[in-house]
Amino acid sequence: MHQQVQLHPGVVLHVGADASVQFEGSRALTFRLIRVDPRRTYDGWLWLEGYVLGPTGAALQRRRIFVRRDGLRPAR
């Protein structure tokens, strides 16, 4: 079992298939968190706001994504 990533502004995450099937394979993201939406949703799922990062670490796009909390991993 993986240890949960601490979610705070500025943390950089790998968002892949474990977080949601929409981020499987080549659609996986490196994502710098701005904030976690505090509204309640399905158990274990979250709305996150942040930036998709490119290979150099530069922000490419601001996005809001819906993911499984347990599927988030720290970026390497």
PDB file of N, CA, C and O in Angstrom, chain B, residues numbered from 101:
ATOM      1  N   MET B 101       0.846  -1.190   0.000  1.00  0.00           N
ATOM      2  CA  MET B 101       0.000   0.000   0.000  1.00  0.00           C
ATOM      3  C   MET B 101       0.892   1.255   0.000  1.00  0.00           C
ATOM      4  O   MET B 101       1.919   1.300   0.677  1.00  0.00           O
ATOM      5  N   HIS B 102       0.489   2.238  -0.750  1.00  0.00           N
ATOM      6  CA  HIS B 102       1.237   3.489  -0.847  1.00  0.00           C
ATOM      7  C   HIS B 102       0.842   4.428   0.293  1.00  0.00           C
ATOM      8  O   HIS B 102      -0.304   4.435   0.743  1.00  0.00           O
ATOM      9  N   GLN B 103       1.806   5.212   0.745  1.00  0.00           N
ATOM     10  CA  GLN B 103       1.526   6.247   1.718  1.00  0.00           C
ATOM     11  C   GLN B 103       0.886   7.420   0.987  1.00  0.00           C
ATOM     12  O   GLN B 103       1.303   7.772  -0.117  1.00  0.00           O
ATOM     13  N   GLN B 104      -0.129   8.026   1.603  1.00  0.00           N
ATOM     14  CA  GLN B 104      -0.788   9.153   0.958  1.00  0.00           C
ATOM     15  C   GLN B 104       0.141  10.353   0.864  1.00  0.00           C
ATOM     16  O   GLN B 104       0.884  10.661   1.796  1.00  0.00           O
ATOM     17  N   VAL B 105       0.085  11.018  -0.273  1.00  0.00           N
ATOM     18  CA  VAL B 105       0.848  12.236  -0.512  1.00  0.00           C
ATOM     19  C   VAL B 105       0.204  13.361   0.294  1.00  0.00           C
ATOM     20  O   VAL B 105      -1.021  13.479   0.345  1.00  0.00           O
ATOM     21  N   GLN B 106       1.036  14.180   0.919  1.00  0.00           N
ATOM     22  CA  GLN B 106       0.526  15.358   1.624  1.00  0.00           C
ATOM     23  C   GLN B 106       0.128  16.398   0.574  1.00  0.00           C
ATOM     24  O   GLN B 106       0.946  16.797  -0.255  1.00  0.00           O
ATOM     25  N   LEU B 107      -1.113  16.825   0.616  1.00  0.00           N
ATOM     26  CA  LEU B 107      -1.619  17.789  -0.371  1.00  0.00           C
ATOM     27  C   LEU B 107      -1.576  19.191   0.216  1.00  0.00           C
ATOM     28  O   LEU B 107      -2.308  19.514   1.152  1.00  0.00           O
ATOM     29  N   HIS B 108      -0.706  20.016  -0.349  1.00  0.00           N
ATOM     30  CA  HIS B 108      -0.585  21.413   0.045  1.00  0.00           C
ATOM     31  C   HIS B 108      -0.158  22.202  -1.189  1.00  0.00           C
ATOM     32  O   HIS B 108       0.441  21.635  -2.103  1.00  0.00           O
ATOM     33  N   PRO B 109      -0.457  23.503  -1.229  1.00  0.00           N
ATOM     34  CA  PRO B 109      -0.073  24.310  -2.389  1.00  0.00           C
ATOM     35  C   PRO B 109       1.420  24.157  -2.692  1.00  0.00           C
ATOM     36  O   PRO B 109       2.266  24.237  -1.802  1.00  0.00           O
ATOM     37  N   GLY B 110       1.713  23.937  -3.969  1.00  0.00           N
ATOM     38  CA  GLY B 110       3.086  23.821  -4.422  1.00  0.00           C
ATOM     39  C   GLY B 110       3.587  22.397  -4.571  1.00  0.00           C
ATOM     40  O   GLY B 110       4.591  22.173  -5.247  1.00  0.00           O
ATOM     41  N   VAL B 111       2.913  21.417  -3.954  1.00  0.00           N
ATOM     42  CA  VAL B 111       3.350  20.029  -4.096  1.00  0.00           C
ATOM     43  C   VAL B 111       3.192  19.615  -5.566  1.00  0.00           C
ATOM     44  O   VAL B 111       2.221  19.989  -6.223  1.00  0.00           O
ATOM     45  N   VAL B 112       4.162  18.835  -6.072  1.00  0.00           N
ATOM     46  CA  VAL B 112       4.122  18.376  -7.461  1.00  0.00           C
ATOM     47  C   VAL B 112       3.767  16.886  -7.452  1.00  0.00           C
ATOM     48  O   VAL B 112       4.409  16.077  -6.782  1.00  0.00           O
ATOM     49  N   LEU B 113       2.734  16.556  -8.209  1.00  0.00           N
ATOM     50  CA  LEU B 113       2.167  15.215  -8.219  1.00  0.00           C
ATOM     51  C   LEU B 113       2.299  14.551  -9.574  1.00  0.00           C
ATOM     52  O   LEU B 113       2.314  15.215 -10.610  1.00  0.00           O
ATOM     53  N   HIS B 114       2.395  13.221  -9.552  1.00  0.00           N
ATOM     54  CA  HIS B 114       2.220  12.432 -10.770  1.00  0.00           C
ATOM     55  C   HIS B 114       0.769  11.986 -10.746  1.00  0.00           C
ATOM     56  O   HIS B 114       0.334  11.342  -9.793  1.00  0.00           O
ATOM     57  N   VAL B 115       0.021  12.321 -11.781  1.00  0.00           N
ATOM     58  CA  VAL B 115      -1.388  11.950 -11.878  1.00  0.00           C
ATOM     59  C   VAL B 115      -1.504  10.972 -13.039  1.00  0.00           C
ATOM     60  O   VAL B 115      -1.445  11.364 -14.205  1.00  0.00           O
ATOM     61  N   GLY B 116      -1.669   9.706 -12.711  1.00  0.00           N
ATOM     62  CA  GLY B 116      -1.746   8.659 -13.717  1.00  0.00           C
ATOM     63  C   GLY B 116      -3.018   7.846 -13.578  1.00  0.00           C
ATOM     64  O   GLY B 116      -3.995   8.298 -12.981  1.00  0.00           O
ATOM     65  N   ALA B 117      -3.000   6.651 -14.128  1.00  0.00           N
ATOM     66  CA  ALA B 117      -4.179   5.789 -14.167  1.00  0.00           C
ATOM     67  C   ALA B 117      -4.700   5.421 -12.781  1.00  0.00           C
ATOM     68  O   ALA B 117      -5.897   5.188 -12.618  1.00  0.00           O
ATOM     69  N   ASP B 118      -3.817   5.366 -11.776  1.00  0.00           N
ATOM     70  CA  ASP B 118      -4.282   5.053 -10.419  1.00  0.00           C
ATOM     71  C   ASP B 118      -5.177   6.154  -9.863  1.00  0.00           C
ATOM     72  O   ASP B 118      -6.011   5.903  -8.994  1.00  0.00           O
ATOM     73  N   ALA B 119      -5.003   7.370 -10.364  1.00  0.00           N
ATOM     74  CA  ALA B 119      -5.818   8.502  -9.916  1.00  0.00           C
ATOM     75  C   ALA B 119      -7.134   8.588 -10.683  1.00  0.00           C
ATOM     76  O   ALA B 119      -8.148   9.013 -10.130  1.00  0.00           O
ATOM     77  N   SER B 120      -7.122   8.186 -11.954  1.00  0.00           N
ATOM     78  CA  SER B 120      -8.329   8.178 -12.788  1.00  0.00           C
ATOM     79  C   SER B 120      -7.980   7.580 -14.146  1.00  0.00           C
ATOM     80  O   SER B 120      -6.888   7.810 -14.666  1.00  0.00           O
ATOM     81  N   VAL B 121      -8.898   6.821 -14.714  1.00  0.00           N
ATOM     82  CA  VAL B 121      -8.626   6.206 -16.022  1.00  0.00           C
ATOM     83  C   VAL B 121      -8.372   7.248 -17.108  1.00  0.00           C
ATOM     84  O   VAL B 121      -7.744   6.939 -18.121  1.00  0.00           O
ATOM     85  N   GLN B 122      -8.847   8.471 -16.912  1.00  0.00           N
ATOM     86  CA  GLN B 122      -8.625   9.509 -17.930  1.00  0.00           C
ATOM     87  C   GLN B 122      -7.157   9.924 -18.033  1.00  0.00           C
ATOM     88  O   GLN B 122      -6.770  10.588 -18.994  1.00  0.00           O
ATOM     89  N   PHE B 123      -6.332   9.536 -17.045  1.00  0.00           N
ATOM     90  CA  PHE B 123      -4.912   9.903 -17.048  1.00  0.00           C
ATOM     91  C   PHE B 123      -4.018   8.687 -17.278  1.00  0.00           C
ATOM     92  O   PHE B 123      -2.879   8.654 -16.813  1.00  0.00           O
ATOM     93  N   GLU B 124      -4.525   7.710 -17.981  1.00  0.00           N
ATOM     94  CA  GLU B 124      -3.778   6.474 -18.256  1.00  0.00           C
ATOM     95  C   GLU B 124      -2.738   6.686 -19.353  1.00  0.00           C
ATOM     96  O   GLU B 124      -2.950   7.455 -20.291  1.00  0.00           O
ATOM     97  N   GLY B 125      -1.626   5.996 -19.218  1.00  0.00           N
ATOM     98  CA  GLY B 125      -0.586   5.985 -20.259  1.00  0.00           C
ATOM     99  C   GLY B 125      -0.035   7.353 -20.583  1.00  0.00           C
ATOM    100  O   GLY B 125       0.418   8.081 -19.699  1.00  0.00           O
ATOM    101  N   SER B 126      -0.076   7.697 -21.860  1.00  0.00           N
ATOM    102  CA  SER B 126       0.505   8.967 -22.319  1.00  0.00           C
ATOM    103  C   SER B 126      -0.292  10.184 -21.851  1.00  0.00           C
ATOM    104  O   SER B 126       0.156  11.317 -22.025  1.00  0.00           O
ATOM    105  N   ARG B 127      -1.458   9.964 -21.266  1.00  0.00           N
ATOM    106  CA  ARG B 127      -2.275  11.084 -20.772  1.00  0.00           C
ATOM    107  C   ARG B 127      -1.972  11.426 -19.313  1.00  0.00           C
ATOM    108  O   ARG B 127      -2.625  12.292 -18.731  1.00  0.00           O
ATOM    109  N   ALA B 128      -0.986  10.751 -18.724  1.00  0.00           N
ATOM    110  CA  ALA B 128      -0.577  11.055 -17.343  1.00  0.00           C
ATOM    111  C   ALA B 128      -0.042  12.489 -17.274  1.00  0.00           C
ATOM    112  O   ALA B 128       0.500  13.012 -18.248  1.00  0.00           O
ATOM    113  N   LEU B 129      -0.206  13.105 -16.113  1.00  0.00           N
ATOM    114  CA  LEU B 129       0.199  14.499 -15.925  1.00  0.00           C
ATOM    115  C   LEU B 129       1.213  14.636 -14.798  1.00  0.00           C
ATOM    116  O   LEU B 129       1.211  13.863 -13.840  1.00  0.00           O
ATOM    117  N   THR B 130       2.072  15.627 -14.931  1.00  0.00           N
ATOM    118  CA  THR B 130       2.816  16.151 -13.796  1.00  0.00           C
ATOM    119  C   THR B 130       2.073  17.423 -13.431  1.00  0.00           C
ATOM    120  O   THR B 130       1.884  18.303 -14.272  1.00  0.00           O
ATOM    121  N   PHE B 131       1.652  17.520 -12.182  1.00  0.00           N
ATOM    122  CA  PHE B 131       0.674  18.529 -11.775  1.00  0.00           C
ATOM    123  C   PHE B 131       1.137  19.232 -10.504  1.00  0.00           C
ATOM    124  O   PHE B 131       1.383  18.583  -9.487  1.00  0.00           O
ATOM    125  N   ARG B 132       1.257  20.569 -10.560  1.00  0.00           N
ATOM    126  CA  ARG B 132       1.596  21.363  -9.365  1.00  0.00           C
ATOM    127  C   ARG B 132       0.305  21.900  -8.769  1.00  0.00           C
ATOM    128  O   ARG B 132      -0.435  22.646  -9.410  1.00  0.00           O
ATOM    129  N   LEU B 133       0.058  21.508  -7.546  1.00  0.00           N
ATOM    130  CA  LEU B 133      -1.198  21.819  -6.866  1.00  0.00           C
ATOM    131  C   LEU B 133      -1.268  23.275  -6.435  1.00  0.00           C
ATOM    132  O   LEU B 133      -0.317  23.817  -5.872  1.00  0.00           O
ATOM    133  N   ILE B 134      -2.408  23.900  -6.708  1.00  0.00           N
ATOM    134  CA  ILE B 134      -2.721  25.233  -6.188  1.00  0.00           C
ATOM    135  C   ILE B 134      -3.601  25.076  -4.950  1.00  0.00           C
ATOM    136  O   ILE B 134      -3.335  25.656  -3.897  1.00  0.00           O
ATOM    137  N   ARG B 135      -4.673  24.263  -5.108  1.00  0.00           N
ATOM    138  CA  ARG B 135      -5.578  24.069  -3.977  1.00  0.00           C
ATOM    139  C   ARG B 135      -6.438  22.830  -4.167  1.00  0.00           C
ATOM    140  O   ARG B 135      -6.657  22.360  -5.283  1.00  0.00           O
ATOM    141  N   VAL B 136      -6.917  22.318  -3.044  1.00  0.00           N
ATOM    142  CA  VAL B 136      -7.880  21.228  -3.028  1.00  0.00           C
ATOM    143  C   VAL B 136      -9.248  21.864  -2.807  1.00  0.00           C
ATOM    144  O   VAL B 136      -9.438  22.618  -1.853  1.00  0.00           O
ATOM    145  N   ASP B 137     -10.190  21.563  -3.680  1.00  0.00           N
ATOM    146  CA  ASP B 137     -11.546  22.095  -3.521  1.00  0.00           C
ATOM    147  C   ASP B 137     -12.147  21.480  -2.250  1.00  0.00           C
ATOM    148  O   ASP B 137     -12.175  20.256  -2.126  1.00  0.00           O
ATOM    149  N   PRO B 138     -12.626  22.298  -1.304  1.00  0.00           N
ATOM    150  CA  PRO B 138     -13.126  21.776  -0.032  1.00  0.00           C
ATOM    151  C   PRO B 138     -14.517  21.134  -0.099  1.00  0.00           C
ATOM    152  O   PRO B 138     -14.951  20.498   0.862  1.00  0.00           O
ATOM    153  N   ARG B 139     -15.207  21.295  -1.213  1.00  0.00           N
ATOM    154  CA  ARG B 139     -16.556  20.726  -1.289  1.00  0.00           C
ATOM    155  C   ARG B 139     -16.519  19.204  -1.248  1.00  0.00           C
ATOM    156  O   ARG B 139     -15.606  18.584  -1.793  1.00  0.00           O
ATOM    157  N   ARG B 140     -17.501  18.613  -0.607  1.00  0.00           N
ATOM    158  CA  ARG B 140     -17.598  17.161  -0.500  1.00  0.00           C
ATOM    159  C   ARG B 140     -17.961  16.558  -1.851  1.00  0.00           C
ATOM    160  O   ARG B 140     -18.690  17.150  -2.646  1.00  0.00           O
ATOM    161  N   THR B 141     -17.433  15.372  -2.082  1.00  0.00           N
ATOM    162  CA  THR B 141     -17.710  14.651  -3.313  1.00  0.00           C
ATOM    163  C   THR B 141     -17.777  13.168  -2.966  1.00  0.00           C
ATOM    164  O   THR B 141     -17.959  12.823  -1.798  1.00  0.00           O
ATOM    165  N   TYR B 142     -17.638  12.295  -3.938  1.00  0.00           N
ATOM    166  CA  TYR B 142     -17.659  10.859  -3.664  1.00  0.00           C
ATOM    167  C   TYR B 142     -16.530  10.488  -2.722  1.00  0.00           C
ATOM    168  O   TYR B 142     -15.456  11.088  -2.763  1.00  0.00           O
ATOM    169  N   ASP B 143     -16.770   9.505  -1.878  1.00  0.00           N
ATOM    170  CA  ASP B 143     -15.777   9.075  -0.900  1.00  0.00           C
ATOM    171  C   ASP B 143     -14.463   8.696  -1.585  1.00  0.00           C
ATOM    172  O   ASP B 143     -14.439   7.840  -2.469  1.00  0.00           O
ATOM    173  N   GLY B 144     -13.376   9.340  -1.169  1.00  0.00           N
ATOM    174  CA  GLY B 144     -12.059   9.034  -1.713  1.00  0.00           C
ATOM    175  C   GLY B 144     -11.681   9.818  -2.959  1.00  0.00           C
ATOM    176  O   GLY B 144     -10.577   9.646  -3.475  1.00  0.00           O
ATOM    177  N   TRP B 145     -12.561  10.669  -3.454  1.00  0.00           N
ATOM    178  CA  TRP B 145     -12.304  11.466  -4.658  1.00  0.00           C
ATOM    179  C   TRP B 145     -12.204  12.944  -4.303  1.00  0.00           C
ATOM    180  O   TRP B 145     -12.828  13.408  -3.350  1.00  0.00           O
ATOM    181  N   LEU B 146     -11.402  13.685  -5.089  1.00  0.00           N
ATOM    182  CA  LEU B 146     -11.159  15.113  -4.852  1.00  0.00           C
ATOM    183  C   LEU B 146     -11.140  15.892  -6.162  1.00  0.00           C
ATOM    184  O   LEU B 146     -10.785  15.359  -7.213  1.00  0.00           O
ATOM    185  N   TRP B 147     -11.523  17.143  -6.080  1.00  0.00           N
ATOM    186  CA  TRP B 147     -11.270  18.094  -7.162  1.00  0.00           C
ATOM    187  C   TRP B 147     -10.002  18.853  -6.788  1.00  0.00           C
ATOM    188  O   TRP B 147      -9.904  19.402  -5.691  1.00  0.00           O
ATOM    189  N   LEU B 148      -9.032  18.884  -7.699  1.00  0.00           N
ATOM    190  CA  LEU B 148      -7.786  19.617  -7.483  1.00  0.00           C
ATOM    191  C   LEU B 148      -7.657  20.715  -8.528  1.00  0.00           C
ATOM    192  O   LEU B 148      -8.042  20.534  -9.683  1.00  0.00           O
ATOM    193  N   GLU B 149      -7.117  21.846  -8.118  1.00  0.00           N
ATOM    194  CA  GLU B 149      -6.795  22.923  -9.050  1.00  0.00           C
ATOM    195  C   GLU B 149      -5.293  23.096  -9.065  1.00  0.00           C
ATOM    196  O   GLU B 149      -4.639  23.060  -8.023  1.00  0.00           O
ATOM    197  N   GLY B 150      -4.748  23.284 -10.266  1.00  0.00           N
ATOM    198  CA  GLY B 150      -3.310  23.466 -10.359  1.00  0.00           C
ATOM    199  C   GLY B 150      -2.850  23.631 -11.789  1.00  0.00           C
ATOM    200  O   GLY B 150      -3.632  23.940 -12.688  1.00  0.00           O
ATOM    201  N   TYR B 151      -1.553  23.417 -11.976  1.00  0.00           N
ATOM    202  CA  TYR B 151      -0.934  23.594 -13.286  1.00  0.00           C
ATOM    203  C   TYR B 151      -0.344  22.286 -13.784  1.00  0.00           C
ATOM    204  O   TYR B 151       0.334  21.574 -13.043  1.00  0.00           O
ATOM    205  N   VAL B 152      -0.611  21.977 -15.053  1.00  0.00           N
ATOM    206  CA  VAL B 152       0.074  20.881 -15.737  1.00  0.00           C
ATOM    207  C   VAL B 152       1.470  21.390 -16.065  1.00  0.00           C
ATOM    208  O   VAL B 152       1.627  22.471 -16.633  1.00  0.00           O
ATOM    209  N   LEU B 153       2.486  20.605 -15.706  1.00  0.00           N
ATOM    210  CA  LEU B 153       3.871  21.003 -15.941  1.00  0.00           C
ATOM    211  C   LEU B 153       4.454  20.259 -17.126  1.00  0.00           C
ATOM    212  O   LEU B 153       4.159  19.083 -17.339  1.00  0.00           O
ATOM    213  N   GLY B 154       5.281  20.950 -17.895  1.00  0.00           N
ATOM    214  CA  GLY B 154       5.985  20.341 -19.011  1.00  0.00           C
ATOM    215  C   GLY B 154       7.256  19.654 -18.544  1.00  0.00           C
ATOM    216  O   GLY B 154       7.553  19.642 -17.350  1.00  0.00           O
ATOM    217  N   PRO B 155       8.011  19.081 -19.479  1.00  0.00           N
ATOM    218  CA  PRO B 155       9.229  18.350 -19.134  1.00  0.00           C
ATOM    219  C   PRO B 155      10.289  19.192 -18.412  1.00  0.00           C
ATOM    220  O   PRO B 155      11.106  18.648 -17.670  1.00  0.00           O
ATOM    221  N   THR B 156      10.280  20.496 -18.621  1.00  0.00           N
ATOM    222  CA  THR B 156      11.258  21.366 -17.947  1.00  0.00           C
ATOM    223  C   THR B 156      10.742  21.891 -16.607  1.00  0.00           C
ATOM    224  O   THR B 156      11.464  22.591 -15.897  1.00  0.00           O
ATOM    225  N   GLY B 157       9.506  21.559 -16.262  1.00  0.00           N
ATOM    226  CA  GLY B 157       8.908  22.045 -15.021  1.00  0.00           C
ATOM    227  C   GLY B 157       8.133  23.333 -15.176  1.00  0.00           C
ATOM    228  O   GLY B 157       7.594  23.857 -14.202  1.00  0.00           O
ATOM    229  N   ALA B 158       8.071  23.855 -16.403  1.00  0.00           N
ATOM    230  CA  ALA B 158       7.309  25.086 -16.667  1.00  0.00           C
ATOM    231  C   ALA B 158       5.817  24.770 -16.720  1.00  0.00           C
ATOM    232  O   ALA B 158       5.409  23.728 -17.233  1.00  0.00           O
ATOM    233  N   ALA B 159       5.015  25.679 -16.185  1.00  0.00           N
ATOM    234  CA  ALA B 159       3.564  25.523 -16.219  1.00  0.00           C
ATOM    235  C   ALA B 159       3.073  25.692 -17.656  1.00  0.00           C
ATOM    236  O   ALA B 159       3.388  26.678 -18.321  1.00  0.00           O
ATOM    237  N   LEU B 160       2.297  24.713 -18.123  1.00  0.00           N
ATOM    238  CA  LEU B 160       1.772  24.757 -19.491  1.00  0.00           C
ATOM    239  C   LEU B 160       0.302  25.142 -19.534  1.00  0.00           C
ATOM    240  O   LEU B 160      -0.143  25.825 -20.455  1.00  0.00           O
ATOM    241  N   GLN B 161      -0.460  24.693 -18.514  1.00  0.00           N
ATOM    242  CA  GLN B 161      -1.902  24.899 -18.559  1.00  0.00           C
ATOM    243  C   GLN B 161      -2.468  24.812 -17.146  1.00  0.00           C
ATOM    244  O   GLN B 161      -2.080  23.943 -16.366  1.00  0.00           O
ATOM    245  N   ARG B 162      -3.378  25.710 -16.826  1.00  0.00           N
ATOM    246  CA  ARG B 162      -4.091  25.617 -15.545  1.00  0.00           C
ATOM    247  C   ARG B 162      -5.284  24.689 -15.748  1.00  0.00           C
ATOM    248  O   ARG B 162      -6.014  24.808 -16.731  1.00  0.00           O
ATOM    249  N   ARG B 163      -5.475  23.757 -14.799  1.00  0.00           N
ATOM    250  CA  ARG B 163      -6.574  22.794 -14.922  1.00  0.00           C
ATOM    251  C   ARG B 163      -7.206  22.514 -13.576  1.00  0.00           C
ATOM    252  O   ARG B 163      -6.623  22.749 -12.518  1.00  0.00           O
ATOM    253  N   ARG B 164      -8.404  22.009 -13.659  1.00  0.00           N
ATOM    254  CA  ARG B 164      -9.132  21.491 -12.502  1.00  0.00           C
ATOM    255  C   ARG B 164      -9.408  20.033 -12.831  1.00  0.00           C
ATOM    256  O   ARG B 164     -10.020  19.734 -13.857  1.00  0.00           O
ATOM    257  N   ILE B 165      -8.958  19.112 -11.962  1.00  0.00           N
ATOM    258  CA  ILE B 165      -9.075  17.686 -12.254  1.00  0.00           C
ATOM    259  C   ILE B 165      -9.771  16.955 -11.109  1.00  0.00           C
ATOM    260  O   ILE B 165      -9.685  17.371  -9.953  1.00  0.00           O
ATOM    261  N   PHE B 166     -10.460  15.861 -11.440  1.00  0.00           N
ATOM    262  CA  PHE B 166     -11.192  15.030 -10.490  1.00  0.00           C
ATOM    263  C   PHE B 166     -10.447  13.715 -10.377  1.00  0.00           C
ATOM    264  O   PHE B 166     -10.329  12.988 -11.364  1.00  0.00           O
ATOM    265  N   VAL B 167      -9.942  13.393  -9.193  1.00  0.00           N
ATOM    266  CA  VAL B 167      -9.057  12.245  -9.025  1.00  0.00           C
ATOM    267  C   VAL B 167      -9.347  11.467  -7.743  1.00  0.00           C
ATOM    268  O   VAL B 167      -9.967  11.971  -6.807  1.00  0.00           O
ATOM    269  N   ARG B 168      -8.876  10.222  -7.739  1.00  0.00           N
ATOM    270  CA  ARG B 168      -8.913   9.396  -6.531  1.00  0.00           C
ATOM    271  C   ARG B 168      -7.745   9.788  -5.641  1.00  0.00           C
ATOM    272  O   ARG B 168      -6.599   9.804  -6.091  1.00  0.00           O
ATOM    273  N   ARG B 169      -8.021  10.099  -4.404  1.00  0.00           N
ATOM    274  CA  ARG B 169      -6.988  10.526  -3.443  1.00  0.00           C
ATOM    275  C   ARG B 169      -5.875   9.487  -3.326  1.00  0.00           C
ATOM    276  O   ARG B 169      -4.696   9.839  -3.331  1.00  0.00           O
ATOM    277  N   ASP B 170      -6.241   8.212  -3.223  1.00  0.00           N
ATOM    278  CA  ASP B 170      -5.259   7.147  -3.042  1.00  0.00           C
ATOM    279  C   ASP B 170      -4.413   6.888  -4.289  1.00  0.00           C
ATOM    280  O   ASP B 170      -3.390   6.209  -4.203  1.00  0.00           O
ATOM    281  N   GLY B 171      -4.819   7.414  -5.440  1.00  0.00           N
ATOM    282  CA  GLY B 171      -4.076   7.205  -6.676  1.00  0.00           C
ATOM    283  C   GLY B 171      -3.001   8.246  -6.949  1.00  0.00           C
ATOM    284  O   GLY B 171      -2.247   8.107  -7.912  1.00  0.00           O
ATOM    285  N   LEU B 172      -2.913   9.279  -6.129  1.00  0.00           N
ATOM    286  CA  LEU B 172      -1.929  10.336  -6.344  1.00  0.00           C
ATOM    287  C   LEU B 172      -0.556   9.901  -5.840  1.00  0.00           C
ATOM    288  O   LEU B 172      -0.438   9.265  -4.793  1.00  0.00           O
ATOM    289  N   ARG B 173       0.472  10.250  -6.595  1.00  0.00           N
ATOM    290  CA  ARG B 173       1.857   9.915  -6.244  1.00  0.00           C
ATOM    291  C   ARG B 173       2.730  11.165  -6.334  1.00  0.00           C
ATOM    292  O   ARG B 173       2.441  12.066  -7.122  1.00  0.00           O
ATOM    293  N   PRO B 174       3.791  11.226  -5.535  1.00  0.00           N
ATOM    294  CA  PRO B 174       4.712  12.369  -5.695  1.00  0.00           C
ATOM    295  C   PRO B 174       5.419  12.269  -7.048  1.00  0.00           C
ATOM    296  O   PRO B 174       5.736  11.172  -7.509  1.00  0.00           O
ATOM    297  N   ALA B 175       5.658  13.402  -7.669  1.00  0.00           N
ATOM    298  CA  ALA B 175       6.397  13.414  -8.939  1.00  0.00           C
ATOM    299  C   ALA B 175       7.858  13.121  -8.637  1.00  0.00           C
ATOM    300  O   ALA B 175       8.350  13.435  -7.553  1.00  0.00           O
ATOM    301  N   ARG B 176       8.548  12.518  -9.596  1.00  0.00           N
ATOM    302  CA  ARG B 176       9.960  12.174  -9.393  1.00  0.00           C
ATOM    303  C   ARG B 176      10.863  13.104 -10.137  1.00  0.00           C
ATOM    304  O   ARG B 176      12.084  12.959 -10.077  1.00  0.00           O
TER     305      ARG B 176
END
